[in-house]
């Protein structure tokens, strides 16, 4: 499991994307990642480029996105 704390500037998320960190045996990456985006939460009306970074990292790690049902 990866537990990532993201500050208001999404520094950790950007670092993971830019360095293509080699992480093995990752099965779960969880959290809200401090990203407010309509693709991650349909009730939120705005788009955030940070969600694209999160999705790129998940793809790189061969993880599937799962959304909770409200």
N, C-alpha and C positions, 0 to 999 in steps of 0.2 A: 504494500500500500504506500502511496505517496501522500504526504500531508504537506501542503504548500501554503505558507502564510504569504499573502500578497498585501503589500502596502498600497497606499493611495495612487502610486505611480506604476503599479504592476511590475516592479523591478524584477522579481523572481521569475515571473512568467516570461518576460523579455529575455532574461538570461538563459532560461531553458531553451527557448526557441533559437536564440543566436548562437549558442554553443553546441547545440545538438548533443546534449549530455547523454552519455551511454548509460542507461539504466536497464538492468536485466531483471527478469522475473517480476514485472509489474503486472498485477492483476486488477488493482483498484486504485483510482485516483479520485478523491472525493472532496467535496467542499463547495462553497458558493463562489470561491475565488474572488470575491469582492467585485464581480462583474455583473453589471445590470445591463441586460440586453434582451431584446424581444425574441431572439432565436433561442435563448436559454429559459426565458420566462415569457410566455405569450401574453400575459397580462401587463407587461411593461411595454410602453409605446416607442421606445427609442432603440437605436442600433449602437453597438460599441465595437470598435475594431479589435478590442481586447478579446472578444469572443472568438474572432478568427484565429488569433494566436493560440488560444486554448485548444481549439479544434485541430490546428496544425500539429500541436504537441501530442494530442491524443492519437491522431493518425500516425505520427512518427513512432509512437510507442505501441501501435497496433491495438489501441483501446477503442471500445465502442462507447458512445455517449448514451447515458440513460437519464431520463427525466422523471422526477417524482410527479405524481398526479395529485393536484390540489383538490 
